[in-house]
Amino acid sequence: MPRHHTLATAALLAAAIAPSLATAAGMTTHAFMADTARQELPEGVLKQILTVHRPSLIAGTIYPDGGYGSGAAFPPDRDMAEHAHWGEFHIAFIDYLRDLGCGAQAASLVPSPLPGRSLNNPVGTIDLAGLSNECGQLIAFAFGTAAHGITDETWDAQFEPEVRDRGEDPNLAGWLGAEGFWGPLAPESPLRQVFGSQYDTLYSIWAVTPMNGIEYTMDVIAIVEHHRQIDSPLLVFPPAERLIEVYRRSGKTVAREQIERGNAFSRGAVQAQASTAHTDYERVRSHMPWASSNYYLNAGGVVSSAHVVAGMYQNMWAMLISGTPAPVAPRIVGHYPAHGQHDVQLRPAEGSWTQHRWMHLFLDGEIDPASIEQPGAFTLYDEKNKRVPLTVQGGHGWSRHWSHSTRIRLDAPLKPNQKYTAVLSTRVKDWAGRPLARPYRWDFVTAE
């Protein structure tokens, strides 16, 4: 395909999807995080299933966004896509897999009773002959959809807000419209002078092109620097009737045509990305230097998000082979700041793009937001053991329920160069009402 046709295709795809994904990781990034989490798992049955059925796992990671794209022409597809992001859908999927017998098949591969949280086989060769091909594919796909949902939470809370807070904007209108870009050449941006009050409209229009979104630009980094191109023809999506039933069990009605449209969009989107990534790489690197350099290791980036996903995988595995809810107490699988982190910069919230200056918590299962908002459920202490005033908000910004997230907003700035201790009590519960097994605490030190 000629290059200008490829770019046009990518532009149309992004124009359809971008309005719903203004603060979400891109499809390739979702796949990268979920696959890194697979590699992080201990050796055992779960890791083997996700490895053997990796094409289904990757398909699951891109599935939830497909309906956003097809929803440009078919609006109900957007609701289908949004629903697939949240725990209500993922828990219903696990229950359905158990009813299909996939849970029993998976459990039969585990040679011994569950000793605490050790849910996998010892290191060694694992025979998956007792697991049907369809069950293996469905399990991997279900885990992939759940990985997408939770990595939207980690990415939205930590990485993308920090990119914006640092002033890196891939939108050409924002770049050309910045006064700093023109320096002494003009008292203000000539672009703003020309377009006046219509500048914001221009910015919004340009924001829907593939070159002007953080999610697309970081997918470019994943493809070029980490060799994470998705081979679209090899992806394995489950039969539509299986997904229709999962939606029904989680309270939503969808049609086969919706699912097929979303899947077609997903395949086309990742293929278009793969076609344009190398062409766009130098532009992305020059316009987004901090984001490109910190995409892999920064809070909310690939590694930290993958660690959260790996914890969630093990919670889902326990549900699959032993029943819903999982037969183990919920665990904290991620938080910001990290334990022992120095030079932490936290401040009272100033707007939606400074959430990375808040504290964040992630549970391996969906959290009961009311439980963590109780007085005394979460506390922060300074070096004199004095409580820090703050506000706890359970849930993700777009979903109070059925998410793994909690945000903690400071009511006053923290003191510089001081050690703070965060404590979670056993009042914190998951969606099924089960508390943490024991209090959880960690420390961090603020910047000077």
Phi, psi and omega in degrees: 000133178302149186300319184291331176290321179297315179296323178295318178299314180298321180296317179296319179298313182292323179299326179285322189267331190300321182302331180267350186238035185299333179226053179227153176291155178282167184300316181295322178295318177302315180296320179300313181296314182295322181286324175296322176296320176303315181292333180283340182300150173295153178300135181165190186298312183301311181299322180295318179298312182292334178282313179298323183252038180302322177302328176283322177301312181295320177300320178297325182291333180262347184303312187301337181270348184301319181293336175297319181291309179294338180293347176298325178258335183231086188310323179300338179296333179294319177295321176301316181294313181300318182299324183288353180278341196248164189299330178304319178290316185291321178292319177298324179297314179297317179298320179295319178298323177293320179293330177285350183093000182291327178295317179294320178298316180295318181296328181293342180277347179271118191282351184217159177301158183289111175271094183066241181257009183275089191261009183237166176288161170297166178301135179156179179285134182243129180268116181265019183299334181278002180246122180295156179298319180295316179297318179300317180293319180294319178299311182298319180296316180299317179294326178294318179296320179293323177298321178300312183301312185287330178283336168298322180293313181293318181295311182297325184282329193236307190282302186298319176300323180291324176302313181292321181296333178276001174085011179270116184231115181287348181291121182301325179294320178292321181295311180286337182273355181283133180297327179297334180293324184270338177055226184284357183290337182203145179295333174209170185301124174302330179297318178291325179296319183290314188266343177054230183294346180273359181300317181297326176295316178300317179301315181295322180294313181292338182294340183267005176274155185296335183278355191240029177231142179298321181298318179292316184296324179284334171296324176300316179297319180298318183288313187279313186273332184245004175057047185254030176299134179270126179275092189307315183297338183271353181296143181241108175263146180286164175304142184302325183296332177293315180290324177302319180291322177297316177299316181300316181293336180260014170092019180226142178255125176229160180252158179305319183298325179297312181297317181294322177296315180299318180295320179296319178296316181302314179299315181293323183295313182289330176291320179294319177301314181299329182283333186255346190301313184292328178292325185269354190302311184296321177297315181298314181299321183283324182275335186233059186295316181292313181300316181297324183279338185247001181305322186278318190251345183289159175307131182085352178278199190298308187292311182294323177293320179297324178297319177296317180298317181301320176296319178295320177307315184291327175294316178295322179298318178298320177295319184297315187265348185230348178124158180255127001286175181298145183279029179223153180294150178295155181230151169280124182246000178186151175198158174230131000291162178283160178296130179079003183291141178248168178058037180283134177245108177236146180206164176302148183298135179244358182160174187295337184267008178246025182296335180292347175274358173271170170269152180222148176229146178226128179262153180288340173238174180294136186267148172276106187299325181295328183292322183275346177274354177297147174302131178087353179289320175229130178224151177234129183242145174271187184293339178265014179064029177262137181291140178267130179291131183202170178234129181259131179237107177285147178095168178275164181303329182255355180210107179294319180256161176068026174238169182260005196255155168218137177246138179241114181264129177285141176268347178206154181298149174279155179286146181288151174051049180227145179275133177239148181238125178258139182226128172254131179266172179283008171288340181287130184231160174269184184301334181270004178085015181263131185278164170304146182291330182204159178301153181235134180219154173205163183239156171206164182237132182282162180288159179287000000 
